[in-house]
Amino acid sequence: MAKVAITVNGSENLNVFPPFILGSSAVSLGDELVIFFCPGGAPAMVKGVIEKMEGKGLPNLLELFEGVRNLGGKIYVCELALEAKDLKKEDIRDGVEIIGATTFMDEVKDATVTFSF
Amino acid sequence: MATQTLDALGLKCPQPILKVATMAPQLNPGDILEVIADCESFPKDIKAWAERTGKTLLFCNTDAEGKHSAQIQF
């Protein structure tokens, strides 16, 4: 079993689809998954945003998000994003936790597969 | 032994496999899951999924229109 760690530092389709496509594939196979949204990626985790993101030929992003959550994948937003992107805690969608970089780094110290988008 | 069917036609990779993985806890050992899908990568993906999760891929056939039918025994 792999442990997959993915960081996301942009909130465009190019940044947000790959972590959920690869991440949902990983949890489907039984791998552990941690996705960490840096401030640049955090706006994508604001309530209602991924519902509006779509791309030609791409899967449904909301279904991938929910699949990742249902199969035990963890999704985090960096706490620095709150001030950096003028977000409130309650703006972040349900199922996503706000944590600090140290906690994330501690959690992924034994990751075997890493990506950044 | 029960047989369940999953219609994943029209879904893009990796949604068909995600749906299989999400349904998996509802199936008991010996049960069969029949999946139909038309995304290009499905035959290879379902083979990899079955191997990794210890299930038996009984078959995965593709018809002339590119529609895949697979049966997985749990």
N, CA and C atoms of all chains as a GROMACS GRO file, in nm:
protein
  573
    1MET      N    1   0.084  -0.120   0.000
    1MET     CA    2   0.000   0.000   0.000
    1MET      C    3   0.087   0.124   0.000
    2ALA      N    4   0.052   0.218  -0.085
    2ALA     CA    5   0.129   0.342  -0.092
    2ALA      C    6   0.068   0.446   0.001
    3LYS      N    7   0.149   0.545   0.035
    3LYS     CA    8   0.096   0.663   0.103
    3LYS      C    9   0.125   0.781   0.013
    4VAL      N   10   0.021   0.845  -0.034
    4VAL     CA   11   0.033   0.947  -0.137
    4VAL      C   12   0.012   1.085  -0.075
    5ALA      N   13   0.106   1.175  -0.099
    5ALA     CA   14   0.094   1.314  -0.050
    5ALA      C   15   0.095   1.407  -0.170
    6ILE      N   16  -0.006   1.494  -0.178
    6ILE     CA   17  -0.018   1.586  -0.291
    6ILE      C   18  -0.035   1.727  -0.238
    7THR      N   19   0.047   1.820  -0.289
    7THR     CA   20   0.025   1.961  -0.256
    7THR      C   21  -0.032   2.033  -0.378
    8VAL      N   22  -0.115   2.134  -0.350
    8VAL     CA   23  -0.182   2.209  -0.457
    8VAL      C   24  -0.161   2.358  -0.429
    9ASN      N   25  -0.101   2.428  -0.526
    9ASN     CA   26  -0.075   2.570  -0.500
    9ASN      C   27  -0.129   2.660  -0.612
   10GLY      N   28  -0.242   2.620  -0.666
   10GLY     CA   29  -0.312   2.702  -0.765
   10GLY      C   30  -0.457   2.659  -0.764
   11SER      N   31  -0.545   2.744  -0.808
   11SER     CA   32  -0.687   2.710  -0.799
   11SER      C   33  -0.755   2.704  -0.936
   12GLU      N   34  -0.674   2.687  -1.041
   12GLU     CA   35  -0.731   2.671  -1.176
   12GLU      C   36  -0.754   2.522  -1.202
   13ASN      N   37  -0.825   2.493  -1.312
   13ASN     CA   38  -0.846   2.353  -1.351
   13ASN      C   39  -0.716   2.273  -1.353
   14LEU      N   40  -0.611   2.334  -1.406
   14LEU     CA   41  -0.481   2.267  -1.420
   14LEU      C   42  -0.425   2.222  -1.287
   15ASN      N   43  -0.461   2.295  -1.181
   15ASN     CA   44  -0.410   2.262  -1.049
   15ASN      C   45  -0.502   2.169  -0.971
   16VAL      N   46  -0.632   2.182  -0.995
   16VAL     CA   47  -0.729   2.118  -0.905
   16VAL      C   48  -0.777   1.982  -0.955
   17PHE      N   49  -0.788   1.966  -1.088
   17PHE     CA   50  -0.832   1.834  -1.138
   17PHE      C   51  -0.730   1.723  -1.110
   18PRO      N   52  -0.600   1.745  -1.139
   18PRO     CA   53  -0.506   1.633  -1.120
   18PRO      C   54  -0.503   1.575  -0.980
   19PRO      N   55  -0.500   1.657  -0.872
   19PRO     CA   56  -0.495   1.593  -0.740
   19PRO      C   57  -0.617   1.506  -0.711
   20PHE      N   58  -0.734   1.546  -0.764
   20PHE     CA   59  -0.853   1.464  -0.737
   20PHE      C   60  -0.864   1.344  -0.831
   21ILE      N   61  -0.812   1.356  -0.953
   21ILE     CA   62  -0.810   1.240  -1.043
   21ILE      C   63  -0.712   1.136  -0.990
   22LEU      N   64  -0.590   1.179  -0.961
   22LEU     CA   65  -0.491   1.085  -0.910
   22LEU      C   66  -0.526   1.039  -0.768
   23GLY      N   67  -0.574   1.132  -0.688
   23GLY     CA   68  -0.607   1.099  -0.550
   23GLY      C   69  -0.722   1.001  -0.539
   24SER      N   70  -0.826   1.019  -0.620
   24SER     CA   71  -0.938   0.926  -0.613
   24SER      C   72  -0.897   0.789  -0.665
   25SER      N   73  -0.805   0.787  -0.762
   25SER     CA   74  -0.753   0.658  -0.809
   25SER      C   75  -0.676   0.589  -0.697
   26ALA      N   76  -0.597   0.666  -0.624
   26ALA     CA   77  -0.517   0.609  -0.514
   26ALA      C   78  -0.605   0.549  -0.406
   27VAL      N   79  -0.706   0.625  -0.360
   27VAL     CA   80  -0.791   0.570  -0.254
   27VAL      C   81  -0.874   0.452  -0.304
   28SER      N   82  -0.906   0.452  -0.434
   28SER     CA   83  -0.978   0.336  -0.491
   28SER      C   84  -0.895   0.210  -0.479
   29LEU      N   85  -0.764   0.225  -0.493
   29LEU     CA   86  -0.674   0.110  -0.483
   29LEU      C   87  -0.641   0.073  -0.339
   30GLY      N   88  -0.691   0.155  -0.245
   30GLY     CA   89  -0.664   0.126  -0.104
   30GLY      C   90  -0.545   0.200  -0.048
   31ASP      N   91  -0.490   0.294  -0.125
   31ASP     CA   92  -0.376   0.371  -0.076
   31ASP      C   93  -0.422   0.479   0.021
   32GLU      N   94  -0.330   0.519   0.109
   32GLU     CA   95  -0.355   0.635   0.194
   32GLU      C   96  -0.334   0.760   0.112
   33LEU      N   97  -0.409   0.865   0.141
   33LEU     CA   98  -0.399   0.988   0.062
   33LEU      C   99  -0.412   1.111   0.150
   34VAL      N  100  -0.321   1.205   0.129
   34VAL     CA  101  -0.330   1.334   0.195
   34VAL      C  102  -0.312   1.442   0.088
   35ILE      N  103  -0.411   1.530   0.075
   35ILE     CA  104  -0.400   1.644  -0.018
   35ILE      C  105  -0.393   1.771   0.065
   36PHE      N  106  -0.293   1.854   0.036
   36PHE     CA  107  -0.270   1.977   0.114
   36PHE      C  108  -0.280   2.097   0.021
   37PHE      N  109  -0.379   2.183   0.046
   37PHE     CA  110  -0.395   2.304  -0.035
   37PHE      C  111  -0.317   2.419   0.028
   38CYS      N  112  -0.210   2.461  -0.038
   38CYS     CA  113  -0.135   2.580   0.002
   38CYS      C  114  -0.222   2.702  -0.027
   39PRO      N  115  -0.184   2.822   0.021
   39PRO     CA  116  -0.269   2.939  -0.002
   39PRO      C  117  -0.310   2.958  -0.148
   40GLY      N  118  -0.221   2.933  -0.241
   40GLY     CA  119  -0.256   2.952  -0.382
   40GLY      C  120  -0.367   2.860  -0.430
   41GLY      N  121  -0.380   2.745  -0.366
   41GLY     CA  122  -0.483   2.649  -0.406
   41GLY      C  123  -0.609   2.658  -0.324
   42ALA      N  124  -0.598   2.724  -0.208
   42ALA     CA  125  -0.709   2.725  -0.112
   42ALA      C  126  -0.841   2.777  -0.167
   43PRO      N  127  -0.841   2.879  -0.255
   43PRO     CA  128  -0.972   2.926  -0.304
   43PRO      C  129  -1.057   2.816  -0.367
   44ALA      N  130  -0.994   2.709  -0.417
   44ALA     CA  131  -1.072   2.599  -0.476
   44ALA      C  132  -1.149   2.522  -0.369
   45MET      N  133  -1.107   2.532  -0.244
   45MET     CA  134  -1.175   2.458  -0.137
   45MET      C  135  -1.278   2.544  -0.064
   46VAL      N  136  -1.307   2.662  -0.120
   46VAL     CA  137  -1.418   2.743  -0.068
   46VAL      C  138  -1.549   2.677  -0.111
   47LYS      N  139  -1.647   2.679  -0.021
   47LYS     CA  140  -1.777   2.616  -0.050
   47LYS      C  141  -1.831   2.661  -0.186
   48GLY      N  142  -1.877   2.565  -0.264
   48GLY     CA  143  -1.945   2.596  -0.389
   48GLY      C  144  -1.854   2.614  -0.510
   49VAL      N  145  -1.722   2.613  -0.490
   49VAL     CA  146  -1.631   2.642  -0.603
   49VAL      C  147  -1.614   2.522  -0.696
   50ILE      N  148  -1.586   2.404  -0.640
   50ILE     CA  149  -1.560   2.291  -0.732
   50ILE      C  150  -1.687   2.250  -0.807
   51GLU      N  151  -1.802   2.285  -0.752
   51GLU     CA  152  -1.927   2.257  -0.823
   51GLU      C  153  -1.930   2.329  -0.958
   52LYS      N  154  -1.857   2.441  -0.967
   52LYS     CA  155  -1.860   2.521  -1.090
   52LYS      C  156  -1.743   2.490  -1.182
   53MET      N  157  -1.650   2.408  -1.136
   53MET     CA  158  -1.531   2.380  -1.218
   53MET      C  159  -1.561   2.261  -1.309
   54GLU      N  160  -1.540   2.281  -1.438
   54GLU     CA  161  -1.556   2.169  -1.530
   54GLU      C  162  -1.464   2.190  -1.648
   55GLY      N  163  -1.430   2.080  -1.715
   55GLY     CA  164  -1.342   2.089  -1.831
   55GLY      C  165  -1.382   1.986  -1.933
   56LYS      N  166  -1.360   2.018  -2.059
   56LYS     CA  167  -1.395   1.926  -2.168
   56LYS      C  168  -1.326   1.791  -2.148
   57GLY      N  169  -1.408   1.685  -2.147
   57GLY     CA  170  -1.352   1.550  -2.136
   57GLY      C  171  -1.308   1.511  -1.997
   58LEU      N  172  -1.331   1.599  -1.899
   58LEU     CA  173  -1.284   1.569  -1.763
   58LEU      C  174  -1.399   1.514  -1.678
   59PRO      N  175  -1.363   1.433  -1.576
   59PRO     CA  176  -1.468   1.377  -1.489
   59PRO      C  177  -1.530   1.485  -1.401
   60ASN      N  178  -1.637   1.448  -1.332
   60ASN     CA  179  -1.708   1.540  -1.243
   60ASN      C  180  -1.626   1.560  -1.115
   61LEU      N  181  -1.582   1.684  -1.095
   61LEU     CA  182  -1.489   1.712  -0.985
   61LEU      C  183  -1.552   1.690  -0.848
   62LEU      N  184  -1.679   1.727  -0.834
   62LEU     CA  185  -1.746   1.709  -0.704
   62LEU      C  186  -1.755   1.561  -0.668
   63GLU      N  187  -1.783   1.477  -0.769
   63GLU     CA  188  -1.792   1.334  -0.740
   63GLU      C  189  -1.656   1.278  -0.701
   64LEU      N  190  -1.549   1.329  -0.762
   64LEU     CA  191  -1.414   1.284  -0.723
   64LEU      C  192  -1.385   1.328  -0.579
   65PHE      N  193  -1.419   1.454  -0.547
   65PHE     CA  194  -1.398   1.504  -0.411
   65PHE      C  195  -1.470   1.415  -0.310
   66GLU      N  196  -1.597   1.387  -0.338
   66GLU     CA  197  -1.675   1.307  -0.244
   66GLU      C  198  -1.623   1.164  -0.236
   67GLY      N  199  -1.578   1.111  -0.349
   67GLY     CA  200  -1.520   0.977  -0.349
   67GLY      C  201  -1.394   0.971  -0.264
   68VAL      N  202  -1.310   1.071  -0.277
   68VAL     CA  203  -1.188   1.077  -0.196
   68VAL      C  204  -1.224   1.078  -0.048
   69ARG      N  205  -1.323   1.160  -0.011
   69ARG     CA  206  -1.363   1.170   0.129
   69ARG      C  207  -1.424   1.037   0.177
   70ASN      N  208  -1.512   0.978   0.095
   70ASN     CA  209  -1.578   0.854   0.136
   70ASN      C  210  -1.479   0.740   0.155
   71LEU      N  211  -1.371   0.741   0.079
   71LEU     CA  212  -1.274   0.631   0.087
   71LEU      C  213  -1.156   0.667   0.178
   72GLY      N  214  -1.175   0.768   0.261
   72GLY     CA  215  -1.078   0.792   0.369
   72GLY      C  216  -0.964   0.886   0.336
   73GLY      N  217  -0.966   0.948   0.218
   73GLY     CA  218  -0.861   1.045   0.186
   73GLY      C  219  -0.875   1.169   0.272
   74LYS      N  220  -0.762   1.229   0.308
   74LYS     CA  221  -0.766   1.350   0.390
   74LYS      C  222  -0.738   1.472   0.304
   75ILE      N  223  -0.814   1.577   0.327
   75ILE     CA  224  -0.797   1.700   0.250
   75ILE      C  225  -0.778   1.815   0.349
   76TYR      N  226  -0.666   1.885   0.332
   76TYR     CA  227  -0.632   1.994   0.422
   76TYR      C  228  -0.615   2.125   0.347
   77VAL      N  229  -0.645   2.234   0.417
   77VAL     CA  230  -0.609   2.368   0.368
   77VAL      C  231  -0.511   2.427   0.469
   78CYS      N  232  -0.406   2.488   0.418
   78CYS     CA  233  -0.305   2.552   0.502
   78CYS      C  234  -0.367   2.670   0.576
   79GLU      N  235  -0.339   2.679   0.706
   79GLU     CA  236  -0.400   2.786   0.785
   79GLU      C  237  -0.355   2.924   0.738
   80LEU      N  238  -0.238   2.932   0.674
   80LEU     CA  239  -0.191   3.062   0.624
   80LEU      C  240  -0.283   3.118   0.516
   81ALA      N  241  -0.360   3.027   0.453
   81ALA     CA  242  -0.449   3.071   0.346
   81ALA      C  243  -0.560   3.163   0.396
   82LEU      N  244  -0.596   3.148   0.524
   82LEU     CA  245  -0.709   3.227   0.574
   82LEU      C  246  -0.681   3.376   0.558
   83GLU      N  247  -0.568   3.419   0.615
   83GLU     CA  248  -0.534   3.562   0.605
   83GLU      C  249  -0.488   3.597   0.464
   84ALA      N  250  -0.407   3.507   0.405
   84ALA     CA  251  -0.350   3.537   0.273
   84ALA      C  252  -0.457   3.556   0.167
   85LYS      N  253  -0.566   3.481   0.179
   85LYS     CA  254  -0.671   3.486   0.076
   85LYS      C  255  -0.802   3.544   0.130
   86ASP      N  256  -0.793   3.611   0.245
   86ASP     CA  257  -0.913   3.673   0.305
   86ASP      C  258  -1.028   3.574   0.318
   87LEU      N  259  -0.999   3.458   0.373
   87LEU     CA  260  -1.102   3.356   0.391
   87LEU      C  261  -1.134   3.340   0.539
   88LYS      N  262  -1.257   3.303   0.566
   88LYS     CA  263  -1.295   3.266   0.703
   88LYS      C  264  -1.301   3.114   0.710
   89LYS      N  265  -1.283   3.063   0.832
   89LYS     CA  266  -1.288   2.917   0.849
   89LYS      C  267  -1.416   2.859   0.791
   90GLU      N  268  -1.526   2.930   0.813
   90GLU     CA  269  -1.656   2.877   0.769
   90GLU      C  270  -1.674   2.885   0.617
   91ASP      N  271  -1.581   2.953   0.549
   91ASP     CA  272  -1.587   2.957   0.402
   91ASP      C  273  -1.539   2.824   0.341
   92ILE      N  274  -1.456   2.752   0.416
   92ILE     CA  275  -1.396   2.629   0.363
   92ILE      C  276  -1.499   2.516   0.366
   93ARG      N  277  -1.503   2.437   0.261
   93ARG     CA  278  -1.608   2.337   0.248
   93ARG      C  279  -1.597   2.227   0.353
   94ASP      N  280  -1.711   2.165   0.381
   94ASP     CA  281  -1.716   2.057   0.480
   94ASP      C  282  -1.630   1.940   0.431
   95GLY      N  283  -1.567   1.874   0.526
   95GLY     CA  284  -1.481   1.761   0.491
   95GLY      C  285  -1.338   1.801   0.468
   96VAL      N  286  -1.310   1.931   0.479
   96VAL     CA  287  -1.174   1.982   0.461
   96VAL      C  288  -1.130   2.044   0.592
   97GLU      N  289  -1.010   2.005   0.639
   97GLU     CA  290  -0.963   2.053   0.768
   97GLU      C  291  -0.855   2.159   0.746
   98ILE      N  292  -0.851   2.257   0.836
   98ILE     CA  293  -0.748   2.362   0.828
   98ILE      C  294  -0.636   2.324   0.924
   99ILE      N  295  -0.515   2.308   0.871
   99ILE     CA  296  -0.403   2.267   0.956
   99ILE      C  297  -0.280   2.351   0.922
  100GLY      N  298  -0.178   2.339   1.005
  100GLY     CA  299  -0.052   2.408   0.982
  100GLY      C  300   0.047   2.319   0.906
  101ALA      N  301   0.149   2.384   0.852
  101ALA     CA  302   0.249   2.313   0.772
  101ALA      C  303   0.321   2.205   0.852
  102THR      N  304   0.346   2.232   0.979
  102THR     CA  305   0.420   2.134   1.060
  102THR      C  306   0.340   2.005   1.076
  103THR      N  307   0.211   2.021   1.100
  103THR     CA  308   0.125   1.903   1.113
  103THR      C  309   0.123   1.823   0.983
  104PHE      N  310   0.114   1.896   0.870
  104PHE     CA  311   0.114   1.828   0.741
  104PHE      C  312   0.246   1.752   0.720
  105MET      N  313   0.356   1.820   0.745
  105MET     CA  314   0.487   1.756   0.722
  105MET      C  315   0.506   1.635   0.813
  106ASP      N  316   0.454   1.645   0.935
  106ASP     CA  317   0.463   1.531   1.025
  106ASP      C  318   0.380   1.415   0.971
  107GLU      N  319   0.263   1.448   0.918
  107GLU     CA  320   0.174   1.343   0.870
  107GLU      C  321   0.228   1.273   0.746
  108VAL      N  322   0.302   1.344   0.662
  108VAL     CA  323   0.348   1.284   0.537
  108VAL      C  324   0.495   1.240   0.542
  109LYS      N  325   0.550   1.231   0.662
  109LYS     CA  326   0.693   1.197   0.672
  109LYS      C  327   0.724   1.061   0.611
  110ASP      N  328   0.623   0.973   0.605
  110ASP     CA  329   0.645   0.840   0.549
  110ASP      C  330   0.571   0.821   0.415
  111ALA      N  331   0.542   0.932   0.349
  111ALA     CA  332   0.476   0.922   0.218
  111ALA      C  333   0.569   0.852   0.119
  112THR      N  334   0.511   0.769   0.036
  112THR     CA  335   0.592   0.697  -0.063
  112THR      C  336   0.574   0.753  -0.204
  113VAL      N  337   0.468   0.829  -0.224
  113VAL     CA  338   0.442   0.890  -0.356
  113VAL      C  339   0.405   1.035  -0.331
  114THR      N  340   0.471   1.128  -0.399
  114THR     CA  341   0.437   1.269  -0.378
  114THR      C  342   0.421   1.340  -0.512
  115PHE      N  343   0.327   1.433  -0.514
  115PHE     CA  344   0.306   1.518  -0.632
  115PHE      C  345   0.279   1.661  -0.585
  116SER      N  346   0.307   1.756  -0.674
  116SER     CA  347   0.260   1.892  -0.645
  116SER      C  348   0.204   1.952  -0.773
  117PHE      N  349   0.096   2.023  -0.755
  117PHE     CA  350   0.028   2.084  -0.871
  117PHE      C  351   0.002   2.232  -0.846
  118MET      N  352  -2.474  -1.594  -0.271
  118MET     CA  353  -2.400  -1.513  -0.370
  118MET      C  354  -2.496  -1.424  -0.448
  119ALA      N  355  -2.464  -1.298  -0.450
  119ALA     CA  356  -2.550  -1.202  -0.520
  119ALA      C  357  -2.472  -1.142  -0.637
  120THR      N  358  -2.547  -1.098  -0.736
  120THR     CA  359  -2.484  -1.027  -0.847
  120THR      C  360  -2.539  -0.885  -0.849
  121GLN      N  361  -2.447  -0.789  -0.851
  121GLN     CA  362  -2.490  -0.649  -0.860
  121GLN      C  363  -2.436  -0.590  -0.990
  122THR      N  364  -2.506  -0.491  -1.040
  122THR     CA  365  -2.465  -0.430  -1.166
  122THR      C  366  -2.436  -0.283  -1.145
  123LEU      N  367  -2.329  -0.236  -1.208
  123LEU     CA  368  -2.292  -0.095  -1.202
  123LEU      C  369  -2.284  -0.042  -1.344
  124ASP      N  370  -2.367   0.056  -1.373
  124ASP     CA  371  -2.365   0.119  -1.504
  124ASP      C  372  -2.278   0.245  -1.496
  125ALA      N  373  -2.159   0.237  -1.554
  125ALA     CA  374  -2.066   0.350  -1.551
  125ALA      C  375  -2.049   0.411  -1.690
  126LEU      N  376  -2.147   0.388  -1.776
  126LEU     CA  377  -2.138   0.442  -1.912
  126LEU      C  378  -2.137   0.595  -1.908
  127GLY      N  379  -2.049   0.652  -1.986
  127GLY     CA  380  -2.042   0.798  -1.994
  127GLY      C  381  -1.952   0.862  -1.890
  128LEU      N  382  -1.910   0.785  -1.792
  128LEU     CA  383  -1.823   0.841  -1.688
  128LEU      C  384  -1.678   0.838  -1.734
  129LYS      N  385  -1.606   0.943  -1.701
  129LYS     CA  386  -1.465   0.954  -1.740
  129LYS      C  387  -1.376   0.895  -1.632
  130CYS      N  388  -1.263   0.844  -1.676
  130CYS     CA  389  -1.159   0.795  -1.585
  130CYS      C  390  -1.129   0.903  -1.481
  131PRO      N  391  -1.116   0.874  -1.352
  131PRO     CA  392  -1.124   0.742  -1.289
  131PRO      C  393  -1.258   0.715  -1.222
  132GLN      N  394  -1.365   0.783  -1.266
  132GLN     CA  395  -1.493   0.768  -1.196
  132GLN      C  396  -1.548   0.625  -1.195
  133PRO      N  397  -1.537   0.548  -1.306
  133PRO     CA  398  -1.588   0.410  -1.297
  133PRO      C  399  -1.520   0.328  -1.187
  134ILE      N  400  -1.388   0.340  -1.176
  134ILE     CA  401  -1.316   0.265  -1.073
  134ILE      C  402  -1.350   0.317  -0.934
  135LEU      N  403  -1.364   0.449  -0.924
  135LEU     CA  404  -1.404   0.508  -0.796
  135LEU      C  405  -1.539   0.454  -0.752
  136LYS      N  406  -1.632   0.439  -0.847
  136LYS     CA  407  -1.764   0.384  -0.814
  136LYS      C  408  -1.754   0.238  -0.772
  137VAL      N  409  -1.668   0.163  -0.841
  137VAL     CA  410  -1.646   0.023  -0.802
  137VAL      C  411  -1.592   0.017  -0.658
  138ALA      N  412  -1.492   0.100  -0.630
  138ALA     CA  413  -1.430   0.099  -0.496
  138ALA      C  414  -1.530   0.143  -0.389
  139THR      N  415  -1.617   0.236  -0.424
  139THR     CA  416  -1.716   0.284  -0.328
  139THR      C  417  -1.823   0.178  -0.301
  140MET      N  418  -1.856   0.099  -0.404
  140MET     CA  419  -1.955  -0.009  -0.387
  140MET      C  420  -1.898  -0.131  -0.316
  141ALA      N  421  -1.767  -0.148  -0.325
  141ALA     CA  422  -1.702  -0.271  -0.279
  141ALA      C  423  -1.742  -0.314  -0.138
  142PRO      N  424  -1.749  -0.220  -0.042
  142PRO     CA  425  -1.782  -0.266   0.095
  142PRO      C  426  -1.920  -0.331   0.106
  143GLN      N  427  -2.009  -0.304   0.009
  143GLN     CA  428  -2.144  -0.362   0.016
  143GLN      C  429  -2.148  -0.507  -0.035
  144LEU      N  430  -2.038  -0.553  -0.096
  144LEU     CA  431  -2.038  -0.689  -0.152
  144LEU      C  432  -1.968  -0.786  -0.058
  145ASN      N  433  -2.018  -0.907  -0.057
  145ASN     CA  434  -1.961  -1.011   0.028
  145ASN      C  435  -1.873  -1.104  -0.055
  146PRO      N  436  -1.784  -1.176   0.013
  146PRO     CA  437  -1.701  -1.271  -0.062
  146PRO      C  438  -1.788  -1.367  -0.144
  147GLY      N  439  -1.752  -1.384  -0.269
  147GLY     CA  440  -1.828  -1.471  -0.359
  147GLY      C  441  -1.925  -1.393  -0.448
  148ASP      N  442  -1.966  -1.276  -0.403
  148ASP     CA  443  -2.058  -1.193  -0.483
  148ASP      C  444  -1.989  -1.151  -0.614
  149ILE      N  445  -2.074  -1.121  -0.712
  149ILE     CA  446  -2.020  -1.077  -0.841
  149ILE      C  447  -2.070  -0.936  -0.871
  150LEU      N  448  -1.977  -0.851  -0.912
  150LEU     CA  449  -2.013  -0.716  -0.956
  150LEU      C  450  -1.991  -0.709  -1.107
  151GLU      N  451  -2.099  -0.673  -1.175
  151GLU     CA  452  -2.093  -0.658  -1.319
  151GLU      C  453  -2.087  -0.509  -1.351
  152VAL      N  454  -1.988  -0.469  -1.428
  152VAL     CA  455  -1.970  -0.327  -1.457
  152VAL      C  456  -1.973  -0.307  -1.608
  153ILE      N  457  -2.047  -0.206  -1.652
  153ILE     CA  458  -2.034  -0.165  -1.791
  153ILE      C  459  -1.981  -0.022  -1.793
  154ALA      N  460  -1.885   0.001  -1.882
  154ALA     CA  461  -1.819   0.132  -1.888
  154ALA      C  462  -1.769   0.155  -2.029
  155ASP      N  463  -1.752   0.281  -2.066
  155ASP     CA  464  -1.701   0.308  -2.200
  155ASP      C  465  -1.581   0.403  -2.198
  156CYS      N  466  -1.521   0.422  -2.081
  156CYS     CA  467  -1.401   0.506  -2.084
  156CYS      C  468  -1.284   0.418  -2.130
  157GLU      N  469  -1.198   0.480  -2.208
  157GLU     CA  470  -1.091   0.411  -2.280
  157GLU      C  471  -1.004   0.322  -2.190
  158SER      N  472  -0.971   0.372  -2.075
  158SER     CA  473  -0.872   0.303  -1.991
  158SER      C  474  -0.933   0.196  -1.901
  159PHE      N  475  -1.064   0.176  -1.909
  159PHE     CA  476  -1.131   0.089  -1.812
  159PHE      C  477  -1.074  -0.053  -1.805
  160PRO      N  478  -1.048  -0.123  -1.920
  160PRO     CA  479  -0.999  -0.261  -1.908
  160PRO      C  480  -0.869  -0.273  -1.827
  161LYS      N  481  -0.775  -0.183  -1.852
  161LYS     CA  482  -0.649  -0.189  -1.776
  161LYS      C  483  -0.671  -0.148  -1.631
  162ASP      N  484  -0.755  -0.047  -1.612
  162ASP     CA  485  -0.777   0.005  -1.476
  162ASP      C  486  -0.847  -0.098  -1.388
  163ILE      N  487  -0.947  -0.168  -1.442
  163ILE     CA  488  -1.020  -0.264  -1.358
  163ILE      C  489  -0.931  -0.385  -1.328
  164LYS      N  490  -0.842  -0.418  -1.422
  164LYS     CA  491  -0.747  -0.527  -1.397
  164LYS      C  492  -0.653  -0.490  -1.282
  165ALA      N  493  -0.602  -0.366  -1.287
  165ALA     CA  494  -0.511  -0.320  -1.180
  165ALA      C  495  -0.584  -0.316  -1.046
  166TRP      N  496  -0.710  -0.269  -1.050
  166TRP     CA  497  -0.786  -0.258  -0.925
  166TRP      C  498  -0.809  -0.396  -0.864
  167ALA      N  499  -0.848  -0.492  -0.949
  167ALA     CA  500  -0.874  -0.627  -0.898
  167ALA      C  501  -0.747  -0.690  -0.840
  168GLU      N  502  -0.635  -0.669  -0.910
  168GLU     CA  503  -0.509  -0.726  -0.860
  168GLU      C  504  -0.470  -0.666  -0.726
  169ARG      N  505  -0.482  -0.533  -0.716
  169ARG     CA  506  -0.439  -0.465  -0.593
  169ARG      C  507  -0.529  -0.499  -0.475
  170THR      N  508  -0.658  -0.521  -0.501
  170THR     CA  509  -0.752  -0.539  -0.390
  170THR      C  510  -0.784  -0.687  -0.365
  171GLY      N  511  -0.719  -0.775  -0.442
  171GLY     CA  512  -0.737  -0.918  -0.417
  171GLY      C  513  -0.871  -0.974  -0.464
  172LYS      N  514  -0.931  -0.909  -0.563
  172LYS     CA  515  -1.055  -0.962  -0.621
  172LYS      C  516  -1.022  -1.035  -0.751
  173THR      N  517  -1.118  -1.116  -0.798
  173THR     CA  518  -1.094  -1.191  -0.922
  173THR      C  519  -1.169  -1.127  -1.038
  174LEU      N  520  -1.092  -1.082  -1.137
  174LEU     CA  521  -1.155  -1.029  -1.259
  174LEU      C  522  -1.189  -1.148  -1.347
  175LEU      N  523  -1.318  -1.180  -1.356
  175LEU     CA  524  -1.358  -1.300  -1.432
  175LEU      C  525  -1.341  -1.276  -1.580
  176PHE      N  526  -1.381  -1.159  -1.627
  176PHE     CA  527  -1.356  -1.121  -1.766
  176PHE      C  528  -1.378  -0.972  -1.783
  177CYS      N  529  -1.322  -0.919  -1.890
  177CYS     CA  530  -1.353  -0.783  -1.933
  177CYS      C  531  -1.354  -0.783  -2.085
  178ASN      N  532  -1.472  -0.774  -2.142
  178ASN     CA  533  -1.487  -0.779  -2.288
  178ASN      C  534  -1.522  -0.642  -2.342
  179THR      N  535  -1.480  -0.619  -2.466
  179THR     CA  536  -1.510  -0.491  -2.531
  179THR      C  537  -1.585  -0.518  -2.660
  180ASP      N  538  -1.699  -0.452  -2.679
  180ASP     CA  539  -1.773  -0.475  -2.802
  180ASP      C  540  -1.726  -0.379  -2.913
  181ALA      N  541  -1.788  -0.392  -3.029
  181ALA     CA  542  -1.742  -0.317  -3.146
  181ALA      C  543  -1.755  -0.166  -3.127
  182GLU      N  544  -1.843  -0.125  -3.036
  182GLU     CA  545  -1.862   0.019  -3.014
  182GLU      C  546  -1.775   0.075  -2.901
  183GLY      N  547  -1.689  -0.012  -2.848
  183GLY     CA  548  -1.599   0.035  -2.741
  183GLY      C  549  -1.660   0.029  -2.603
  184LYS      N  550  -1.770  -0.044  -2.590
  184LYS     CA  551  -1.833  -0.059  -2.459
  184LYS      C  552  -1.773  -0.182  -2.389
  185HIS      N  553  -1.726  -0.160  -2.268
  185HIS     CA  554  -1.661  -0.268  -2.192
  185HIS      C  555  -1.760  -0.328  -2.092
  186SER      N  556  -1.758  -0.461  -2.082
  186SER     CA  557  -1.837  -0.530  -1.980
  186SER      C  558  -1.741  -0.616  -1.899
  187ALA      N  559  -1.744  -0.598  -1.769
  187ALA     CA  560  -1.654  -0.675  -1.683
  187ALA      C  561  -1.731  -0.738  -1.570
  188GLN      N  562  -1.682  -0.853  -1.524
  188GLN     CA  563  -1.735  -0.914  -1.403
  188GLN      C  564  -1.621  -0.936  -1.305
  189ILE      N  565  -1.645  -0.893  -1.182
  189ILE     CA  566  -1.545  -0.910  -1.077
  189ILE      C  567  -1.608  -0.994  -0.967
  190GLN      N  568  -1.536  -1.098  -0.928
  190GLN     CA  569  -1.586  -1.179  -0.816
  190GLN      C  570  -1.517  -1.135  -0.688
  191PHE      N  571  -1.596  -1.110  -0.586
  191PHE     CA  572  -1.543  -1.063  -0.458
  191PHE      C  573  -1.507  -1.182  -0.368
   0.00000   0.00000   0.00000
